[in-house]
Amino acid sequence: MPKVKTNSSAKKRFRVRSSGKVKRFQAGTSHLLRKKTKKAKLRLAGSTNVDKADEKRIKALLGIN
């Protein structure tokens, strides 16, 4: 039985929290920032959890089952 390979793009984008939930960073923070308000940029900063509907698929990409 071959080893399960971790998806390289997924391991750069997601981390698993100690609770078992998957952490992600929000989109829209890398460019076109001058047209966004300060409030919008502050709201995008920081991390959030992956939606429950996507969590199983992302854990499979990370090799966690």
N, C-alpha and C positions, 0 to 999 in steps of 0.2 A: 504494500500500500504506500503510495508516494506521500510526501509531506504536503500539507495544505499551505499554499503560498498566500501571504498577506498582500492585499491590493496596495500598491505603493502610493497611489493618489489618495486613498482613504486614510492611510496611516499618517499622512501629512495634515489632513483636514479634521480628523476626529480624535478624541481621547475618551476613555471610559472613566467615569467618576467612580468613587468608592461605593456609591449606592447602586452601581450597575447601569446607570443611565449614561447615554452617550452625549458628550459635550461637543458643540460646534460654535464657530464664530459666524457673525452675521455678514451677509453679502453687502456690497455697495460701499466699501470703505477704502478702495484702492485708487480710484481716480474720479474725475468730475466732482471734486469736493467743493470748489468755489461756489457752485450754484446751490449747494445744500446749506441749510441754516445751521447755526451752531447747535441748536436744540436737536436737530435731526442727526448730526454727527455724534453728539454725546449719547443719543439713544442707541446708535449702532455700535458703539464701543462696548467691549466686554463680550461675554459668552452667554449662550443659552443652550437649552437641551434640544436634542433632535426630537422631532415629532414621533409619537408612539407608533404610528403607522409605518414609519421608515426605519425604526430602530432595529428590527430583526434583520432587514436587508443589509444594513450598515455593519452590524455585528458579524454577519457572514463574510463581508468583505475584509473585515479585520481579523478573521479567523477565530472568532470567539463564538462558541455555540452553547 
